[in-house]
Every structure is written in C-alpha cells, then in structure tokens.
C-alpha cells in the first residue's frame, strides 16, 4: 500500500509523467469505469470524478500519440462522448438498484433505521424537483452517487429521469474535460496540477460536507 501511495504522489507531482502514465496504461478507459462506478454503484461515492475528468482533458491536449485518433480535437470529442455514455449508464444502474431496493423496503415494517414516511417525503420532493436534483447532483461529489438511487427508490418518472440524466451528465463531462483541455496548455497549470486537483476536490466537496455538518436543523414542533 505504501508503494502505491508513493507512485500516486510521484505521478501527481509530475504532470507530464501523469499524463504519459494515463495514456500508456489505458487510463482513459479506466476513467470511464470510475465515472460509471461513481455515478451508479453504491460503493463508488468516494471516487474523484471531477478531478479525473479535468486531468483527462489535460492528457488529451498533451497526447504525443494517437489516443485513438491522430486529431486532438477528434480525440477530445470521442472521449467526452465515451465519458458521457459511462455516466449516463451509471445513473441508469443506480436508478435500477434504487427501484428494486425501494420496493423491497416498502414491504418491511418501520424501524429506527428506516421509516416509510421518509421515503414518501423523498417521493414528494422528486415529484416536484426531481429533474433538477438529478441534473445538479452531477456537480456534487457523493450526492451524484445517491441521487439516481433515491430517484429509483421513489419511482421517479423514468422518462423524466433519463432526460435530466443525459443533460446533467453531458454538461458535467463537457465542462470539466474542456476545462482541463484548455487550461492544460498553460505552463503554470501543468506545474501546479497537484494543487489544482486538490482544489477541485475541496471546492466540489466542501458544500456537501458543510450541509452535512452545519446545515440548520428544523426546530421541534411545539406541543
């Protein structure tokens, strides 16, 4: 494990080595899988999709060999399409899992861990604002993992889910990948990639953590 951590630090500290390593080891296909896992699998909530898309954009811009095309712009469009497909499919899997597990939960009696009224409240929320929840969740780590699962649990209208799933995923992938692609040409960005990646993780995760730990709690109803 120590060796793996050291290798990771070395790769991040040297942007050129990082980008060459990504391309040499089929890393962009690995990025596809990570995006799928983060947006569709319950255990993928900790994966850093934002920073990986950003670094992928840099890798595409600085590729010295065909990946898989000779044209850099063609490669950019190809990989953004592939990343988008992975994210869309991931959310569909998450919706399917939530739909199956939600129906099972509704058959169980209430317990201290699960109450049917909470699922009903989530259902009412998704009926009103479910589309925007799915769309905006793409830009929030952790939330983007659970949003489609909850959508499936509360039987969100599937056509509506698919529509916002596609829009949100394409917007997320294109914005993060193009940002890396354009900024990756700047020497300062290449030499400070480690700080930028940490910054992306911090600024995308901070709102979620703040809400979790410092969100206002509704006062108890007066008897």
C-alpha positions as CSV (number, residue, x, y, z in Angstrom):
1,X,0.0,0.0,0.0
2,X,2.9,2.4,0.8
3,X,4.4,1.8,-2.6
4,X,1.1,2.5,-4.3
5,X,0.7,5.8,-2.4
6,X,4.3,6.8,-3.3
7,X,3.6,6.1,-7.0
8,X,0.4,8.1,-6.9
9,X,2.3,11.1,-5.3
10,X,5.0,10.9,-8.0
11,X,2.5,10.8,-10.8
12,X,0.6,13.8,-9.4
13,X,3.7,15.8,-8.7
14,X,4.9,15.4,-12.3
15,X,2.1,16.3,-14.7
16,X,3.9,15.0,-17.8
17,X,4.6,11.7,-16.2
18,X,1.0,11.5,-15.0
19,X,-0.4,12.1,-18.5
20,X,2.0,9.6,-20.1
21,X,1.1,7.0,-17.5
22,X,-2.6,7.5,-18.0
23,X,-2.3,7.1,-21.8
24,X,0.2,4.2,-21.6
25,X,-2.0,2.2,-19.2
26,X,-5.3,2.7,-21.0
27,X,-6.1,5.2,-18.2
28,X,-8.9,6.9,-20.1
29,X,-10.8,3.6,-20.3
30,X,-10.2,3.3,-16.5
31,X,-11.6,6.8,-16.1
32,X,-14.7,5.6,-18.0
33,X,-15.1,2.8,-15.4
34,X,-14.6,5.1,-12.5
35,X,-17.2,7.6,-13.8
36,X,-19.6,4.6,-14.2
37,X,-18.9,3.4,-10.7
38,X,-19.1,6.8,-9.1
39,X,-22.5,7.6,-10.7
40,X,-24.1,4.1,-10.5
41,X,-22.6,1.9,-7.7
42,X,-23.4,2.5,-4.1
43,X,-19.7,1.9,-3.1
44,X,-18.4,4.4,-5.6
45,X,-19.3,7.6,-3.7
46,X,-15.7,8.3,-2.7
47,X,-14.3,8.3,-6.3
48,X,-13.0,11.7,-7.6
49,X,-14.8,12.0,-10.9
50,X,-14.4,15.8,-11.2
51,X,-10.6,15.8,-10.9
52,X,-10.2,12.8,-13.2
53,X,-12.2,14.4,-16.0
54,X,-10.1,17.6,-15.6
55,X,-6.8,15.6,-15.7
56,X,-8.2,13.6,-18.7
57,X,-8.7,16.8,-20.6
58,X,-5.1,17.8,-19.9
59,X,-3.9,14.3,-21.0
60,X,-5.9,14.6,-24.3
61,X,-4.5,18.0,-25.0
62,X,-0.9,16.9,-24.4
63,X,-1.0,13.5,-26.0
64,X,2.0,12.7,-28.2
65,X,0.5,9.6,-29.8
66,X,-2.9,8.7,-31.2
67,X,-5.5,8.1,-28.4
68,X,-7.1,6.6,-30.6
69,X,-7.1,9.2,-33.3
70,X,-4.4,11.5,-34.8
71,X,-6.5,14.6,-34.4
72,X,-6.5,16.1,-30.9
73,X,-10.0,17.6,-31.4
74,X,-11.4,14.3,-32.6
75,X,-9.9,12.6,-29.5
76,X,-11.5,15.3,-27.3
77,X,-14.9,14.7,-28.8
78,X,-14.5,10.9,-28.7
79,X,-13.6,10.8,-25.1
80,X,-16.2,13.3,-24.0
81,X,-18.8,11.1,-25.7
82,X,-17.4,7.9,-24.0
83,X,-17.3,9.6,-20.6
84,X,-20.9,10.8,-21.1
85,X,-22.1,7.3,-22.0
86,X,-20.4,5.9,-18.9
87,X,-22.0,8.5,-16.7
88,X,-25.5,8.0,-18.2
89,X,-25.3,4.2,-17.9
90,X,-24.0,4.6,-14.3
91,X,-27.1,6.6,-13.3
92,X,-29.4,4.1,-15.0
93,X,-27.8,1.3,-13.0
94,X,-28.2,3.4,-9.8
95,X,-31.9,4.1,-10.7
96,X,-32.5,0.4,-11.3
97,X,-30.9,-0.6,-8.0
98,X,-32.8,2.1,-6.1
99,X,-36.1,1.0,-7.8
100,X,-35.6,-2.6,-6.8
101,X,-34.4,-1.9,-3.2
102,X,-37.1,0.7,-2.7
103,X,-39.9,-1.7,-3.4
104,X,-38.4,-4.2,-1.0
105,X,-38.1,-1.6,1.7
106,X,-41.8,-0.6,1.4
107,X,-42.7,-4.2,2.3
108,X,-40.7,-4.0,5.5
109,X,-42.1,-2.6,8.8
110,X,-40.8,0.7,10.1
111,X,-37.6,0.6,12.2
112,X,-35.3,3.1,13.9
113,X,-33.1,3.0,10.7
114,X,-35.9,3.2,8.1
115,X,-39.3,4.8,8.1
116,X,-41.7,4.7,5.2
117,X,-42.7,8.4,5.7
118,X,-39.1,9.4,4.8
119,X,-39.4,7.6,1.6
120,X,-42.7,9.3,0.9
121,X,-41.2,12.7,1.6
122,X,-38.4,11.9,-0.8
123,X,-41.1,10.8,-3.4
124,X,-42.9,14.1,-3.0
125,X,-39.6,16.1,-3.4
126,X,-38.7,14.2,-6.6
127,X,-42.2,14.7,-8.0
128,X,-41.7,18.5,-7.7
129,X,-37.9,19.0,-8.2
130,X,-36.5,15.6,-9.1
131,X,-35.3,16.7,-12.6
132,X,-33.1,19.5,-11.2
133,X,-32.0,17.2,-8.4
134,X,-30.6,14.7,-10.9
135,X,-29.1,17.4,-13.1
136,X,-27.4,19.4,-10.3
137,X,-26.3,16.3,-8.4
138,X,-23.8,15.7,-11.2
139,X,-21.6,18.6,-10.0
140,X,-21.7,17.4,-6.3
141,X,-19.5,14.5,-5.2
142,X,-21.2,11.9,-3.0
143,X,-24.6,13.4,-4.0
144,X,-24.2,12.3,-7.6
145,X,-23.9,8.7,-6.4
146,X,-27.0,8.6,-4.3
147,X,-29.4,10.9,-6.3
148,X,-30.2,8.3,-9.0
149,X,-30.6,5.6,-6.4
150,X,-33.1,7.7,-4.4
151,X,-34.8,8.6,-7.7
152,X,-35.3,4.9,-8.4
153,X,-36.5,4.2,-4.8
154,X,-39.2,6.8,-5.0
155,X,-40.4,5.7,-8.6
156,X,-39.4,9.0,-10.3
157,X,-40.9,9.1,-13.7
158,X,-38.4,7.2,-15.9
159,X,-38.6,9.4,-19.0
160,X,-38.0,12.5,-16.9
161,X,-35.1,10.8,-15.1
162,X,-33.5,9.8,-18.4
163,X,-33.9,13.3,-19.8
164,X,-32.2,15.1,-16.9
165,X,-29.7,12.2,-16.5
166,X,-28.4,12.8,-20.1
167,X,-28.5,16.6,-19.8
168,X,-26.7,16.7,-16.5
169,X,-24.1,14.1,-17.5
170,X,-23.2,15.8,-20.7
171,X,-22.9,19.2,-19.0
172,X,-20.7,17.8,-16.3
173,X,-18.4,15.9,-18.6
174,X,-18.0,18.6,-21.2
175,X,-17.4,21.4,-18.7
176,X,-14.8,19.5,-16.6
177,X,-13.0,17.9,-19.6
178,X,-12.8,21.0,-21.7
179,X,-11.6,23.0,-18.7
180,X,-8.7,20.6,-18.4
181,X,-8.1,20.6,-22.2
182,X,-7.9,24.4,-22.4
183,X,-6.1,25.1,-19.2
184,X,-3.7,22.2,-19.7
185,X,-1.8,24.2,-22.3
186,X,-0.8,26.8,-19.6
187,X,2.6,26.0,-18.1
188,X,1.5,27.2,-14.6
189,X,-1.4,24.8,-14.7
190,X,0.9,21.9,-15.7
191,X,3.4,22.7,-12.9
192,X,0.7,23.1,-10.2
193,X,-1.5,20.2,-11.2
194,X,-1.4,18.7,-7.7
195,X,-2.7,21.9,-6.1
196,X,-5.4,22.3,-8.8
197,X,-6.6,18.7,-8.3
198,X,-6.8,19.2,-4.5
199,X,-8.6,22.5,-5.1
200,X,-11.2,20.8,-7.3
201,X,-11.8,18.1,-4.8
202,X,-12.1,20.7,-2.0
203,X,-14.4,23.2,-3.7
204,X,-16.7,20.5,-5.0
205,X,-16.9,18.5,-1.8
206,X,-17.0,21.5,0.7
207,X,-20.7,22.4,0.1
208,X,-21.8,18.8,0.7
209,X,-19.7,18.5,3.9
210,X,-20.9,21.9,5.1
211,X,-24.5,20.9,4.6
212,X,-23.9,17.6,6.4
213,X,-22.3,19.0,9.5
214,X,-23.5,22.6,9.7
215,X,-26.9,22.5,8.0
216,X,-29.7,24.1,10.0
217,X,-31.9,21.7,11.8
218,X,-35.6,22.4,11.9
219,X,-36.8,23.2,15.4
220,X,-39.0,20.6,17.0
221,X,-42.7,21.3,16.8
222,X,-44.2,22.9,19.9
223,X,-46.7,20.7,21.7
